[in-house]
């Protein structure tokens, strides 16, 4: 069935889209995700900027430190189940009740374990800092509520993100209003941590409600030991990979806090938030395209499958270049306009950190490829080595160069762990060439030539 919005497109594009039902569904699904993210960026982003200016580098740094510390344990709560669950509900729709029910219990248990670990370790690292302990405990509580994300997995598998958007909007708007009130009444720092955790809870309840309204099968969800074994067998390498990936993304802020204090974390975190803000656009497109990659693999046509993966990777690269070039060139101006002179030191950090974006997206797209190929153990190898490299570089670069040293450590390690390491293994060499095609795509266009071939 042709979508009404295709009537507003140019003729050549309209014809191509109308001939492909899967392309129509992907664009429609991505469009709803775009509306959701646009709302969050248009409203939530500026409220976040307001909060950042209100708190100042010291308090914002402490809040960011707590969030980054809890982020190190996110992989334990998520269990790497997104791609696995989405894949299995596509392959085995008759087992959806068991898959979702089992995934929910696994994620709920993982969230509790993550909460216990994060609180226990922060007590060891900062034994007399009760404020940090409370911030970590509150933020980690949100990891338990993430178990409701399994219903989003189902909506993604059916390309029904419209339902997800409507499920999340009420909680988001309510918490956004609450944050504005907290700024106006000069609420304590812990209140902002509670706001983040409660937003996850409200969104989760919304997803459960939406799933019940659509399927009428929420009461049929059940835990299956057979599916638990199958899911855990496939996802345990992704758990370790996710842990290492969070080391990529968050250990720099934790190490800065331990080495240089909360003020440096605040300065650094502002740059990181801006550098990573635009990730939501390619990632929501990638989430919508993952079922199409699975279908291409399922078709048995190897050439068609590789071409589709290459097109997805190319799209990620183009989006990355569109964002990282202006953000890097005008980093100081952007920081001053948004956050004021108190965060002026964030400008040079943003200019460096944002360059990691394209390698992050290439590496993230690789995760979908290895999930489809059932080669998830390579995620563990690559992210593990990259994370170790990141920690080593931070140990040397932070004392020598301060916060910008952490940015360079992240850039170097993600180039290695997300891209270069794929050339070292025979099984992952095809994705290395696909990534290379995408990485040098703009240079090939500029020269009027062709990109590298897939070997």
N, C-alpha and C positions, 0 to 999 in steps of 0.2 A: 504494500500500500504506500502510495506516495505521500510524503509529509507536506502539509500546507506551506511550510516555510521555504520549500524549494522554489516556489513561484517567484521569490524575490531575488533569486540568483541569476548571474549571467547565463546565457543560453548554453554555452559549451560545458560549463560546470554543472548546470541543472541536469543536462542529459546524462552526464557521467554518474551523478549521484542517484538519479531516478532509476538507473539500470542496476544499482546495487542496493539491495535491501539491508545488508549488513552494514554498509557504509552509512546509510540513512540512520540506522539505529545507533551506531557509534556516535555520529554527529549530534543526534538528538540527546543521547545520554550525556555526552560531554557538555552540551549546551546547558543542561540543568545543573551539572557540577559547576560550570562557569558562573551561573547565576548565584549559586550558593557562595562561592569563593569571592565573587564580586561584592556581594553584600557584606561578607566578613572583612574584606579589605576596605570597603568604603566606609564602614561604620567601626568595625573592630580595630582596624589598624590605627585609626586616628585616636581612638580611646586608649589604645596601648601607648601611643606616643605621648598622650596627655599624662598617663600614669608614669611613664619613664621620666618626663620632665618634673612631675610632682615629687617623685621619690628621690631623684638625684642619683649620681653615680654610686654613692656608698650603699644606700638602701636597695636601689635597683640591682646593684651587684650582688648583694646578699640573696635577694629573691632569685636572681638568675643562677647563682651558685647552687641553691637548693634544687632548682628545677633541673639543672645540668647533672647534679649528683643523682637525682632520682632517674633521670634519663638513662644513666648507665645500666639500670635494671629493667628498662622497658622491654628488652628482648625476652626476658624471663616471663613477663606478663603476656606478651604477644605470642610467644612460642613459634614465631615464624609461620603462623597458620594461614595468613591471608591467601597467598598463592595456592597453597595446598588445598584448602577448603574450597576455594573458587574452582580449582581444577576438578576436584572430586564431585562437586554437585553438578558440574557440566557433564562429567563422564557417567555418573551414577545418580540420575535424578530420582530414581525410585528409593534411594537411601537417604534422601535429604533430611528427614526427621532425625535419623541416627547421627548423621554427619554434623548437623548444626547443634544438636543436643550435646553430643560428645565434645565438640569444639568449645561450647559455652562452659562446660564444667572444667575443661582443661585450662581455659583462659582465666576463669575465676580462681582456680587453685594457683595458677601462675602469678596472679595479681597479689594474692595473700603472701606467697613466698617472697615476691619482690618487695613488698611492704616490710616484712620482717628483716630481710637482708639490708635494705637501705637504712632503716632505723638503727639496726645493730651496728653497722659499720660507721655511721656518722657519730654514734656515741663513742666509738673508739678514736675517730679522727679529731673530734671536737668535744671532748668529754664534759666541759664546763659551759658550753655554749647552748643554753636552753632555747634561745630564739631560733637558731639554726636547726636544732632538733625538731621543734614544732613545725617549722616550714617544710622540712623534709618529710615528716610524718603525714602532714596534710596533703602535700603534693603526691606522695606515694599512694594515698588512699584512692586517688583517681585511677590508678592502674587496675584496681579491682573492678571499677565500673566499666573499664574497657572491654570486659567480657561480652557486653551487649553488641560489640562490633560484628559478631558472627552474623547478625541479621543484615548488616550492611553488605557482608560478603555475598549473601544470597541475592540481594538486590543488584549488586554489581554483576553477578553471573547471569542475570536476566536483563541486564542493561536497563534497569528501572531506577536510576538515580533520582528521578523526580520524587519518588517516595522518600528517599533518604533526605533530600533537601527539606521537604515539608516536615519531616520528623525532627530535624535538628534546629530549624529556625526558631521555634518558640523558646527553647532553652537558651539559645544564643542571645536573643533579644532581651530576655529577662535578666540574664547575667550582665549584659552590657549596660543596661539601665542601673543595675546594682553597683557596677564599678564606677559609674559617673557619680552616683550618690556617695559612694565611699570616698571619692576624691574631694567632693564638696564638704563632707563632714570630717575630713582628715582622719579617716579610719586607719587602724594599725596595719602593719605589714602582713600579719597573719590573715587578715580579712581578704586580701588579694589572693593569697594561696587557696583559701577556701572557695573563692569564686571560681578558680580554675578547676578544682575538683568537682564542684557542683555542676558546672557546665557539662562535664563529661557524663555525670549521672543523669541529668535531664535529657541529654541527647540519647543516651542508652534507652531510657524509658520510652522516648519517642520512637526509636527504631523497633522496639518490641511491640509497641502499639500498632505501628504501621504494618509490621509483618503479620500480626493477627488479623488486621482489617483486610489485608490482601489475600492471605492464604487460609485463614480460619484454622490454622494447624499449630499454633503456639503450644496448645495443651498436649499435642502429640509428640513433642520433642522428648527424646530419651537418650540416656547414656548407653553406649555400646562398648564393651571391652574390646571387641574385635576391631571396631573403628578406632578406638583409642590407640591400639597397638599400631594400626596402619598409619594413622596420622602422625604419631610420635616417631615412627620409623623414618618417615619422609621428612619430618620437620626438625629433628634434633640437630642436623648440621646447620639449618637456618637459624636455630636458637643461638648456637655458638657464633655463627656469622653475624647475627643481629647484635650480639654482645660486642663483638669486635667493631661493628659499624657504629655503635653508639660511642665506643672509645674514639673512633674517628671524629665523631661530631661533638662530643661533650667533654672528653677528658682534658682538652685544652683549658676549658673554663674552670674545671675542678682544680687542675694543677696551678693555674693562675691564682685562684683563691687561696690555695695552700702556700704558694711561694711569695706572692706580692700583695695579697689582701683583696677585700671586696671592691674597693674603688677601681682597681684594674679590671676586675671581672665586669663591672658595670660598663666601663669604656669599651671593652672588647665585645660584650654581649650585644650592645647596640649595633655594632658593625655586622656581627653574625646574623642578627635578626633581619637586617636589611638585605644582606647578601643571600639569605635563604628564603626570603619572603616570596620571591617570584617562582620558587619551586612548585608551588601549588598548581600553576597553570599546566606545565608539562606532565606532572604526576597525575592529575585528574584525567588528562587525555590518555595517558598510559594505562590507567586503570580501566578505562572504557575499551581500549584496544586489546587488552590481554585476552578476553574471550575469542577475539578474531585470530590471534596468534595460535591459541589452542585449537581452533577449528581448522586452521591451515595445516597444523601438524597432524591433526586427525585425518585429513584428506589423503595423506600418503604421498602427495606430490612434493618431493624434496625441494625442487627448484622454486615452486610457488611459495613454499614455506619460508625459504631463505630470503626471497624477494620481499615478502611481507615483513619479516624481521628487519631487513635493511631499511625499508620505508619508515618503519616505526623509529628506528635509531636515527635516521636522517631528520625526522621531525623533531626529535629531542635536541639534536645539535643545533638546528636552525633557531629554535626557541631560545636555547641557551645563549647563542651569539647575540640575539636581539636584546637580551637583558644585560649580559655581563659587560659589553662594550661601553654603553653609556654610564652604567653604575661605576665602572672602574675609572673612566675619564673624569667624571664630575662628582666623585665621592665626597670631597671636602664641602662643596656647595650643598649637596643633598643633606649631609649631616647637620650643617649649620642651620639650614632652613627648617628642618624637622625638629631637632633636639636642642638647638641653641649652643652657645659657646661652652657650656659646661661639658659638652661631649665632643669638643673640637678634635681631641686626640683620636677619635674613632675614624676620621676621614682616611688617613693612610692605611689603616687596618682594613677598612672596607675595600680599598683599591686592590689589595692583595688577595683577601679572602674570597672575593666574588669570582676570581678566576678559577677557583676550584669547582664552580658550578657545572661547567660542561662535563668534567670528568666524573662528577657525582651522578649526573643524569645518565651518562654512558654506562657507568657501573650499575646504576639502579635498573636500567633496562636489561643489562646482562642477567640480573637476578631472575627476571621473568623467563629469559631464554633457558637458563640452567634448570629452572623449575619445570619447564616444559620438557626438557631433555632428561629430567631426573638425574642431574649431575650436581645436586645441591652441596655435595661435599667440597666442591671447588670454591664455593662461596666462603666456606670456613677457612680454607687455606689462604685465599687471597686477602680476605678481610683481616684474618689473624696476623699475617705478616705485615700488612699495611698498618694495623693498629700498633703492633710492636714498634715499627719504624716511627710512628707518630709520637709515641711515648718517649722514645730515645731522643728524637729531635727536640721535643719540648723540654727535656731535661737540660739540653745544652743551649737551646735558643732563647728560652724565656729569661734565664739569668743574664744572658749577654745582650738581648735586644728588647726585652720587655714583652708587651702584649703583641706587637707586630711580629715578634719571633714565633709566637704561637700560630699566627696566621700562615707564616711560611711553612711551619711544620705540617699544618693541615694540608696545604696545597701540595707539597712534595709527596706526602704519604698517600693522598688520594689519587694522584697521578699514577703512582706505582701500584697501589692495591686495586684500583678500579679499572685500570687500563693495561699498563705494561706487563703485569704479571700474567695476563691471559695468553701472551705469546710463548710462555715457558712450558705450557702443557699442550699435548697433542689434541686432547679432547676439547680444549677451549680456544684453540687457535682459530677456528672459524669465526668465533665472535670477536676475536681481536681484529681480524681483517674487516669485519662489518663495522666495528667501532672506528677503525682507521678511516674507512670510507666516509663515515659521517664526520669525523673530526676535521678532515681536510676537505670537506665538501665545498665550503665557501672559497677556499683557495683554488680548487679545481674549476669552479664556475668563473672565478676572476681571470683565470688563464685560458678559459675556453676549452679546457681539457676534460679528461675523465678521471674519476677517482680510482682508488685501488680496486683490484678484482677480489672477489671472495675466493679464497684458496680452498 
